[in-house]
Amino acid sequence: MKSIEKKVKYTTTNTYETLNTLTNKTKNVWIVFHGIGYLSRYFLKYFKELNPDENYIIAPQAPSKYYLNGAYVHVGASWLTKENTNLELENLNQYLEAVYEAEKIPKDLKLIIFGFSQGVSIVTRWVAYKKLACSELILYAGGIPNELNASDFTFLENTNTKVTVIVGDKDEYLNEESMKTEKEKIKMLFNNKAEMIVFDGKHEVKKELINGLV
């Protein structure tokens, strides 16, 4: 007999983490998306050297948690898989909208959207979905989903959004061919206006690079 996949709709709850305090001294608000295998509270360690008075960081939490390395000790999380991707994207967009609304980010502050590794696929989809004209869009060591096209980002043409792409020259998840493909995709999506930073290193987050972005 053939099985039948069905759907139900229900309300769920997820957490997110923040670092520092939003005050009248705050200049920059970051929304940062971790890579696969992270929890948001641990991902925030890469932002702790930023001036705490001027930088307020919001770290959404990927919803799908699992034990790392089969040891049932450390927990990581994933944003998406190839299973029911569109459905999961709908759920993620609702979650991210809830986080955004809950934080009530002042319009006069610099809004920086940052994605690392798998987080890049989430931030690009979310920014395109929300038409979010942030101050900076930073894509760090991750691939941009193939379904996105230039028309998804035309709303940025009349904004001052700065797009920065960061990648390590020894990134173990990229080869010469995939790097060429990603570069062409970035030029096409952002009308050849994205700045690319190539650092000496592997698939890793470097705090000194983050510190130099503000």
N, C-alpha and C positions, 0 to 999 in steps of 0.2 A: 504494500500500500504506500502511496505517496504522502509524505508529510506536507503540511500547510503552514506557512509562516504567517502569523497574525500580529497585529499591533494593538497596544493599549496606550492611553495617555494618562499620565499621573504627575503629581507635583513632587519634586525632589529638592534636596538642599545640598549645597556644596560650600566649602570654605574658600577663603583667600587670605593672603598675608599682606601686611603693610610694614614699612620700615620708616622710622622717624615720625614727625608730627607735622600736619598741615597747619601752618601759622601765617601771620602777615609777613614773615621773613622768607617764606617759601618762594622760590623763583621757578623751579622746575618740578613738574609732576611726571613721573615715569610709570608706564604700565608695562611690566616686563613678563615675558612668556618663556618659561623654562623648556628645556629639551626633554626627550624621552628618558625615563629613569630617575628623574628628579622629583622632589617635593618642593613646593613653592617656598617654604620656610628655609630650606637649605640653599636654594638658588639665590636668596637675598644676600648671602655672604659676599657675593661678587660686587655688591653695591655699597658695602659698608664703609668704604674709604671716601665716598662722595661727601661733600660738606653736608652734615645733617640738618643744618639750619636752612639751607637753600634747596635741598632735594628731598622730595617725598616720593616713596616708591611703593607701588601697588603690584602685587604678584598674584595673578589668578592661579588657580590650582587645576591641573588636568584631572578629569573625573575618574579615569579608569586606573585604579591602583592595583599593584601586584607585588609579590615578594621578589626581590632581586636575587639572582644567582642560585635560585633553588634552595637557599639556606633557611628560609622562613625567619629571617632576622630583620634585614633592612627592606624598607618599602620604597618603591618608585611608582611613577605614574606615566600614563600615555594619554595624549590628546585624542588621537584617532587611529583607526586601522582601516584596511580596505573593506571591512565588513560593515555594511549599512552606513557608508560614509556620509551620504546626504542627510540621513536621519540624524546621525550624531552631530553633524554640522548645525542642524536646526536647534538641537539641544544646547550646543555650545554658544550659539549666537544669543539665545535667550539668557543663558547664564552670564555671558559677558555684558549684555545690556543691563542686567540686574546689578552687576558689580559697578559698572559705570554710573548708573543712576544713584546707587547707594553712596558713592564717594562725593558726589556733588562738586566736581572739579571746577574751580573758578575759571572763567573764560579768559581772564587777563594773564594767566600763567602759561609758561611754555610747557606744552604737552609732548612728551617723548614716548613713542611706541617702540618697544625693543623686543625682538624675538631671537632666540638662540636655537639652532638645530631644528628639531621638529616644531618648535615654537614659531619659526619663520612661516611655515605653511598656515599656521593659525592666524598670525597677525595680518598677513597679506589678504587672506580671505575675509577677516573681520573688517579691516580697513576698507576693502572694496565693498563689502556688504553694507556697512554703516555710512559709507562716503565720509569717512572721518578725516577732516583736513587738519591733521596734527602738525606741530611745529617740526618734528623730526620723525622719520621712519627709519629704524636701524635694523637691518637684516644680517644676522651674524651666523655664518657657517650653516646655512640651511637652504633647502631647495624650495623654489616657488612652484605651487601647484600648476599643472599643465592646463587646467580648465580656465585659468585666468587669462585675460587678454587685455590689449591696450585700452579698449573701451571701458574696462572696469576702473581705470585710473585717470580717465580724462578729466574728472572733477578736480584733480590736483593742478591742472594747467593754470587755473586762476588763483592759486594759493602760493604761499611762500614755503610750503613743505619741503624740507631738505631730506633727500633719500640717500642713505649711506649703506653700502654693502661691505661686510667684513669677512675675510676668509683667510685661513692659514695656508701657506704654500706647501705644507706637508700634510694637509688634511687627508686622513686615510679613507674618507668616504667620497673623495673626488679624484678623478683621473683627468688627464689632459682633455679628453673628449667631452666629459661631463662638464668640466669647467668652461670649455668653449660654448657649450650649449646654454649654460646658465648665464654667461656674459651676454650672449645674443638675446636671451629672453629678457634680461634686465634692461638692455638698451631699448627693446621693443616696448616693454610695459611702461617705462618711465621716460620715454621720448629722449633717450640718450642724456638724461640730466642727473642720473645717479652717480654718486662718487664711490669709487671702489678702493678699499684699503686692504692690501695683502700683507699679512704679517708673517714673521718667521716662526712657524709652529704648526701643531697638529690640530685636531678637532677638539679645541679647548677654549674655555673662556679665560681671557687675560684681563685682570683688573686694571692694569695700567692703560689698556686700550679704552676701557669704559671711563676711567678717570679723565682721559684726554678728550672725551666727547663733549664735555661741558666747559 
